[in-house]
Amino acid sequence: MKKMLSGNRLHNLIDSRSLIRIVRRGIATSVATALLNVITMAAVSSPRSESSMGNINVLGTVKIDGQNALSGQTLFSGSSIVTSANSESLIEYENFGRLKLAAETELLIDSSKQRISGSLQKGEVLGSLPAGVSLDFKTSDFSMATDASERVIFTIQTKECDGTNLSVREGTVNVRAGDKVRTVKAGENFSTFADGAATQGAQNNFSHRKRVGLIIGIGAAIGVVLAVVLGNRNQQTTGFGKA
């Protein structure tokens, strides 16, 4: 009788231990599954929240990642933007940064709340960034960056295999081109064009205002000459009539 009781107790003990092991395994499996689901959801949702940072408005034909873009379309981080001839686009970010792409521009753009970076293959970009948002732009021969301490307004132009020109309208931009490092302040330009084409920014200021004045001056001089010539002709005609 005692042997039977001891045998039953042993059997019950084994069963209880097995049950505990099964329960533990079930709990461990459930916890692992829950953690995996959390990690997966975070991995899926995080890039979307980071990349959904701006909207684009288009005029003409503009493509995002090879597809035709529509005004008001959400622009994700890491997108490639191409504007065709006679077209342009305006990107507006939630951090109040703005980028305007001129015609025939190719730009790969990446963004977050505190930073906007891009790689400009060709074309022209006019940018405006508020204080608190840093900038990091690159071309084939040029890189530029800001420290987010102040508002920055700039224009960058680049031609494939020719060079890059930066014009700063407001703020300060740090640039690097080969072994050249420089801080470009408001009202200044920086160029890597070998033939001086980029210095046309300063020359164009002359050609826009002073050229107009020069044309007006030439026109006035021509008017004076014509008046003198016509006056002489009138005098000669009058004298001939009297004779």
C-alpha positions in Angstrom: 0.0 0.0 0.0 2.8 2.4 0.9 4.6 1.6 -2.3 1.5 2.4 -4.3 1.1 5.7 -2.6 4.7 6.6 -3.1 4.5 5.6 -6.7 1.4 7.8 -7.2 3.1 10.8 -5.5 6.2 10.3 -7.7 4.0 10.2 -10.8 2.1 13.3 -9.8 5.3 15.1 -9.1 6.7 14.2 -12.5 3.4 15.4 -14.1 3.5 18.7 -12.2 7.1 19.3 -13.3 6.2 18.6 -16.9 3.3 20.9 -16.7 5.5 23.7 -15.3 8.0 23.2 -18.1 5.2 23.4 -20.7 3.8 26.5 -19.1 7.3 28.1 -19.0 7.9 27.3 -22.6 4.5 28.7 -23.6 5.2 32.0 -21.7 8.7 32.3 -23.2 7.3 31.7 -26.7 4.6 34.3 -26.2 7.1 36.9 -24.9 9.4 36.3 -27.8 6.6 36.6 -30.3 5.4 39.8 -28.7 8.9 41.3 -28.8 9.3 40.3 -32.4 6.0 42.0 -33.3 7.0 45.2 -31.5 10.4 45.3 -33.3 8.8 44.6 -36.6 6.2 47.4 -36.1 8.9 49.8 -35.1 11.0 49.0 -38.1 8.1 49.5 -40.4 6.7 52.6 -38.9 9.9 54.5 -38.1 11.1 55.0 -41.7 7.7 56.3 -42.7 7.6 58.9 -39.9 11.1 60.1 -40.8 10.6 60.2 -44.5 7.2 61.8 -44.6 8.6 65.2 -44.0 7.6 67.4 -47.0 5.2 68.2 -49.8 6.1 69.1 -53.4 4.4 71.5 -55.7 5.2 71.2 -59.4 5.0 73.3 -62.5 5.4 71.5 -65.8 6.9 68.0 -65.8 8.6 66.8 -62.7 9.4 63.2 -61.7 10.0 61.6 -58.3 11.8 58.3 -58.4 11.0 58.0 -62.1 7.2 58.6 -61.7 5.4 61.8 -62.7 4.8 64.0 -59.6 1.6 65.8 -58.7 1.3 69.0 -56.7 0.7 68.3 -53.0 2.3 64.9 -53.2 4.2 63.7 -50.1 7.9 63.6 -50.5 9.7 60.8 -48.7 13.3 60.9 -47.6 15.8 59.5 -50.1 13.7 60.5 -53.1 15.2 61.4 -56.5 13.7 64.5 -58.1 14.1 65.5 -61.8 12.6 68.6 -63.3 12.3 68.7 -67.1 12.9 71.7 -69.4 10.6 74.7 -68.8 9.5 73.1 -65.5 10.2 73.7 -61.8 9.3 72.4 -58.4 9.0 73.7 -54.8 9.6 71.4 -51.8 8.2 72.6 -48.5 9.2 70.7 -45.3 7.5 70.5 -42.0 10.5 72.1 -40.4 9.8 75.2 -42.6 12.8 74.5 -44.9 12.2 75.2 -48.6 13.9 74.1 -51.8 13.1 75.4 -55.2 14.4 73.4 -58.2 14.9 75.1 -61.5 14.4 73.5 -64.9 16.6 70.6 -65.9 17.7 69.9 -62.3 18.4 66.4 -60.8 18.5 66.2 -57.0 18.6 63.3 -54.5 17.2 64.6 -51.2 17.2 63.2 -47.7 15.6 65.0 -44.7 14.8 64.8 -41.1 13.4 67.3 -38.6 16.8 68.9 -37.9 18.6 68.3 -41.1 18.3 68.5 -44.9 20.9 66.9 -47.1 21.1 66.4 -50.8 23.2 65.4 -53.8 22.9 67.7 -56.8 23.8 66.1 -60.1 23.0 69.1 -62.2 20.9 72.2 -62.3 20.0 74.9 -59.8 18.5 74.9 -56.4 17.3 77.9 -54.4 17.2 77.0 -50.7 15.8 78.6 -47.5 16.4 77.0 -44.1 15.4 78.4 -40.7 17.6 78.4 -37.7 17.6 75.0 -36.1 17.8 73.1 -39.3 21.2 72.2 -40.7 22.2 71.7 -44.3 24.5 69.3 -46.1 24.7 69.5 -49.9 27.1 67.9 -52.3 27.9 68.1 -56.0 30.5 66.2 -58.1 33.3 68.6 -57.0 31.8 70.5 -54.1 30.3 70.2 -50.6 28.6 72.7 -48.4 27.2 72.7 -44.8 25.6 74.9 -42.2 25.5 74.5 -38.4 21.8 75.5 -38.0 22.7 78.5 -35.8 21.0 81.0 -38.1 18.7 81.3 -41.1 20.3 80.6 -44.5 19.2 81.5 -48.0 21.4 80.3 -50.9 21.5 79.4 -54.5 23.6 76.6 -55.8 24.3 75.8 -59.5 26.2 73.0 -61.0 27.0 71.7 -64.4 28.2 68.1 -65.0 32.0 68.0 -65.2 32.2 71.8 -65.4 31.9 73.1 -61.8 29.7 74.5 -59.1 28.7 78.0 -58.0 27.3 79.0 -54.6 25.7 82.3 -53.9 24.7 83.1 -50.3 22.0 85.7 -49.8 21.6 85.4 -46.0 23.5 83.5 -43.3 26.8 81.7 -43.5 27.8 78.5 -45.4 30.9 76.4 -45.0 32.2 75.0 -48.3 34.9 72.6 -49.4 36.2 72.0 -52.9 39.2 69.8 -53.2 41.8 71.3 -50.8 40.0 74.6 -50.5 37.9 75.3 -47.4 36.1 78.6 -47.0 33.3 80.3 -45.1 30.9 82.1 -47.5 28.9 84.9 -46.0 25.9 86.8 -47.1 26.5 88.6 -50.3 29.4 86.4 -51.3 30.0 83.8 -54.0 32.2 80.7 -54.3 32.9 79.0 -57.5 34.8 76.0 -58.9 34.3 76.9 -62.6 37.7 76.9 -64.2 36.7 79.4 -67.0 35.3 81.9 -64.5 31.7 81.2 -65.6 30.6 81.2 -62.0 31.9 84.7 -61.5 29.1 85.8 -63.8 27.0 86.2 -60.6 29.0 89.4 -59.7 29.3 90.4 -63.4 25.6 89.9 -64.0 24.9 92.5 -61.2 26.9 94.9 -63.3 25.3 93.8 -66.5 21.8 94.2 -65.2 21.9 97.7 -63.7 24.9 99.3 -65.3 24.2 97.8 -68.7 20.7 99.4 -68.6 22.3 102.7 -67.7 24.9 102.2 -70.5 22.1 101.5 -73.0 20.2 104.6 -71.9 23.3 106.7 -72.2 24.1 105.4 -75.7 20.5 106.0 -76.7 20.7 109.6 -75.4 23.9 110.2 -77.3 22.4 108.9 -80.5 19.4 111.2 -80.0 21.7 114.2 -79.7 23.6 113.3 -82.8 20.4 112.8 -84.8 19.1 116.1 -83.6 22.3 117.9 -84.7 22.3 116.2 -88.1 18.6 116.9 -88.7 19.1 120.5 -87.6 21.9 121.0 -90.1 19.8 119.5 -92.8 16.9 121.8 -92.1 19.3 124.8 -92.2 20.7 123.7 -95.5 17.3 123.2 -97.0 16.1 126.6 -95.9 19.2 128.3 -97.4 18.7 126.5 -100.7 15.1 127.7 -100.9 16.1 131.3 -100.4 18.7 131.2 -103.1 
